[in-house]
Amino acid sequence: MNAPFREQQARQTLAVVDCDIHPAHRTPGELLPYLEPRWREHYQTYGVHVRQALSSTLMYPRMMAAGMRSDALPANGPAGSDLEMLRKQHLDPVNVEFGLLMALSKGGMEERNPEFAAAMSRATNDWQIDRWVREEPRLRAGIVVPQEFPEAAVAEIERCAADRRYVQIMLSSRPSDPLGHPRYWPIYAAAERAGLPIGLHPVGYNGGHPSTGSGWPTYYLQEHYVFVACMEALAASFILGGVFERFPGLKVVLVEGGFAWAPALAWRMDKHFDKFRKEVPHLKQLPSDYLRQHIWWTTQPIEEPEQARHLVEIIDWIGWDRLLYSSDYPHWDYDNPSFSFKFPMTEAQRRKIFRDNAMALYRLS
């Protein structure tokens, strides 16, 4: 390890903003007190009905602990369900100034029953505040919405947006249609009015489609990699669908989908833009311009090329103001900020990625 990198390790006392922390329910019925009696009975009688046949299991049967850190398993619930353990394992030792919750519980985003989806989203949002944010002032919530039912999604955004403890709107990166489709535009209009970014995160379920464009994967290694393909497809859909032209104030954060692919996608879209400009007359700029102006990326799981300078060149292209530190706690591929980057950075670059970019984007000051 070279001297500058050792010095960087020693200086990792900078307060950080973690843009991806996963809270879990301590028990399967933890949401019940947040549901109205009708939906409480519905949940207990019928359960959730998400967009896959085996709704009671993960889409791919992951290895030990369902993809969680084995040391993050408390005595009284699943990994991610214990606030005190979160404090001891992550918030305190890493010096987290703010941590953004990514609630990926079943229902809400991907429930097929429209009214129940709205009820589950509302319950999940109230649960985040009551169970986590109220107890730990460093935490902030994301507004879970029933994305396949835009009218209900807009209502939930409008209900929560005035509460500054919510800092973004969460959508699944595996929707029923590509997210540039006009059916989702009311959600973006509401997000723009509220001044809140859209956060896209992979989930264990999908819009009823195979997780790859060529069918179901054979191995978990494939399933894990496909997160990248989802993000590429959605970025292209947002850009080419004209979402950013119609909603110039909209900001989108791609969470847990890598970022090294961004230049290649932009170059490919730009290369063919002149040839196909008549098909997309609504676009007034190059596709790469929209990507650089409206999209942010989180760092975990970060790509690690053999030569670190290649990653530096990619970040130079994307912009050091477009990356946001994320840990993915308590998942197995958790990233501690002291070891996330395998190359030296200037103090200004470190501050941008680990704190300042997120502080500005989510208005956390």
N, C-alpha and C positions, 0 to 999 in steps of 0.2 A: 504494500500500500504506500503510495507516494506521500511526501510530507504535506502538500496542500490538502489532500483528502483527509489525512489524520487531523489537521487543524480544523477542517470543516466539521468532523465528527465531534471534536472537543467543544465546538461553539454551538452545538445543537440545543441551545437553551431558549431560542426564539419561540415565543408563543405562537401556536399554530391554529388554523381553522381547518377542521376535519370535515370534508364534504360528503362523507359516506359512513354512517354508523347505523347498524341494524338493530332495532329493538325487537324483542320477541314477547309473545304472550306467556305469562308464567303458567297458565293453565288453558286448555282449549276453550273454556267458557269465560275467559277474562273480559271479552267484549260485551257479554250479556247485560251488565248494568248500564251500558251506554246505548242500548237499543230500546225502542219503544216496545211495550208488551206484545203487540202484534208480531213484530219482527223477532222478538226474543223467542216466541213460540215457533215461528217459522224456522229459525235457526236450529232450535232443538229438535224439531220434527223432521225437517227436510235437509238441513245442512246447506252448504254452499253449492253452487252449480257453475263452475268455471268452465272455460273453453277447452277442456280436454276430457277424455272419457274417465280416466282414473283420477278423480278430483281429490281423493284422500291421500295421494302420494305425490312425490316429486315427479316431474316429467322424465328425468333420468335418475335412476336409483343410485345416488352418490354413495361414496364410501363412508367410512366411520363418521358418526356424529352429523350426518346430513350436510357435510361440507363445512362444519364449524371447527374451530380450534378445540382440541380435547381439553385443554387447560381452562377453557372459558365456560365449562359446564358447572353451574352451581348445584347445591344440594337440593334446592327446592324448585327446579324448573329447567327448561332448555337453555342452551347458550344464548346470550343476549337478553335474558329476561331479568337479570339481577343488576340493579342500578349501582349498588355498592361495589360489585365486582367490576363493572364498567369504570367506575372511578379509580379503583386500585390498579387495574391492569392497563388502563389507557389514558383517561382524562388527566389524572394527576402526574404520572411519570413522563408523559409525552408533552405536558404543559399545553393542553388544549384550551384555548381561549373561548372558542365556540365550536360546538359539534352539531352537524346537521343530521337529523334522523331520517332514515329511509325505511319506512314501514312497509314491509312486503307481505303482510298477512293475507290469507286467502279471502276472496271477496273484494268488494269495492271496485277496484280497477277492472276486474275481469269477470265479475258475476253476470250471468245471463239474464236474470230477472231484473228489469230496469228499476223497479221501486225498491227491491231488496238491495240492489247495488248502491243506490243512493243512501239507504239506511246504513249499510255497512261502511260506506265511505265516511259518513258523518260520525259514526261510532268510533272508527279508527282515528279520526282527527281529534275528537274529544278525548279519547284514550291517550293519545300522544301528549296532549297538554296536561291532563290530570295526573297521569302515571309517571311521566318523565320530565317534562319541561317545568312544571310547577315545583317538582322536587329538586331539580338540578338546573340552576339559572344559566349554566353554560350551554345548555342544549337548545336547539331550535327545531321546529317541526316543518314537515312538508305537507301540503294540502293534497290528500289522496282524493281522486275524483273518479266517478264512473265514466271513463273516457269514451265508451261506446254509446253513451247516451248524453250527447252534448248539452241538452237542456238542463238535465239534472247536474251535470258537471259545472255549468255556469252558475247555477244556484248555490252550489257548495263553495265555489270560489268566492262568490259575493258574500256568503255568510262568514267566511273565515278571513278574508283578505285584510280587513281593517285591524286585525290582531297581529301586531308586529312579531309575535312569537312564531308565526308562520312566515317562512322566507322564500318558498318556491311552491310550484304546482307540480305534482308528480304524475307522470304518465309511464305506462309500460312501453318498453322498446319492442314488444311483440304484439302489436295491435291487430285488429281484424283487417284493416286496410292500411296502406302506407300513410303516414301522418300528414303528408302534404294534401291529402284528399279534402275537398271542400266541406265534407261532413264534420270535420274537426275544427273548422275555422271559428265557430262561436267560442270555443275554448280559448283560442289564441287571442280573440278580441277581448275576452274577459281578462286574460293574463296581461295584455297590454294596458288595459284600463287600470288594473291593479298595480302595475309596475313590478310584477313578479316574474322571475325567470321560470321557464319550463325545465324540469329535470327529468331526463329519460334514464331509466334504470332497467337492466334485465331482470326478469322474474322467472319463477319456476314453471310458469304456464305460458300459453301463447294464444293467439287469436283463432285457434282451431286448425292451424297449419303446421306442417313439419317445421322444425326449427332451422333447417337449411333449405336452400332453393332446390336441392336435389334429393330431398327425402329425409328420413330420420337417421340420425347418426348412430354408429355402432358402439362408440366408446365415449366415456365421459370427457376424455381429452378433446374429442371433436365438439361435444356439446359446449364445453368451456370456451373453445376458440370461436364458436359461432356468434358469441356476443359481439365480436368485431364486425362480422358481416351484417348483423342487424343494424348497428350504428351507421355503417357506411350507407346502407340502403335508405335509412331514414333521413340522413343528412342530405342525400341526393333528392329525396322526395320533398323535403322542406324547401330546398333551393329551387329545383326545377318546377315544382308546383306553384311557385310564386308566393309562398307564404310570407317571406321576408319583404317582398315588394308590397304586398297588401298590408302587412303589419310591421312597419319599419322600426317600431320600438320593441319588437319581440326579441327575447334572448333565450337561447337554448343551451342547456348543459348536458353533455353526454357523459354519463356516469358509468364507470366500470366497463368501458368498451375499448380501451386503448386509445392511442392518438397518432401513432407513427404512420398510419394509413392516410392521414389527412392530405398531405401534399400530393400523393399519387392520385387520389380521387379528384382533387381540384384540377390537376393537370389534365386528367382524362376528360373531365367535363369541359374545360376550356378549349381543349384541342378540337372538339367537335361542335363547339357552340356556334361558330359562324355558319357551318353547313346546315344546322338545324334551327337557326334563329327564327325562321318563319313558323315553326311548330310551337315555339314558346315566346310569342311577341310580348308577353307580359313582363319578361325579364329585361330590365334596363341596364344591368351591369353584367360583368363576367360572373359565372358561377363561383369562382374563387373569391371574388369580392364579397359576395354574400356570406360565404363560409367564414372568412376572416372577420367580418363585421358582427355576425350574429351568433356564433357558436363558441362555446368553451368546452374544455375537456378536463376530466379528473385524472389523477396520475395512476391510480391503482386499477388493474394490474399493469405496471409500467413495462414497456418493452426493454429488453436488455441485450443489445447487439454486442458482438465480440469487441468491436472498437467503439468506445464510448463517444468518440467525436461524431459518429454518425447520428447518434441521438441528439447531440448538441445542434447539429445542422438542421435536423427536423424541427427542433424547438425554435431555432432561429427563424425558420420559415413560418411556423405557426404564429409565433410571437410569445415572448416570455410573460406577457400579460394575459394569456389565454389558458394557462394551466392552473389547476386548483388541486392542492394536496387532498388525498383521500386515503383512509386506512383500510376500509372494508371490515372493520371490527364487527363481529368476532369470527369472521370466516378464516378458513385454513390458510389462505394466501394474504393474510393481514400484512400491511406495510407500515413498519415503524419509520417515522420521518428521518431518524438518524441513519437509516440504511437504504432509503428508497432510491437515491441517486448514487450511482457508482462513479461519479466524476466530480471534480471540484466546481463550485459555482461562486460567482461573486456574491457579496453580501446583498446587493440590490436584487439579484436574481433569486436568491433564497427567500428574501422577504416577500417578493411578488408571489412565488408559487405557494409558499407555506402559509401566508397570511394575507397580504395586502390585496391580491386579486379577489379573493373571496369576500373580504371586508367590503370592498367597493361594489361588487356584483350583487351581494345580498343585503347591502345597506346595514351592516352590522355594527357600525360605530355608534 
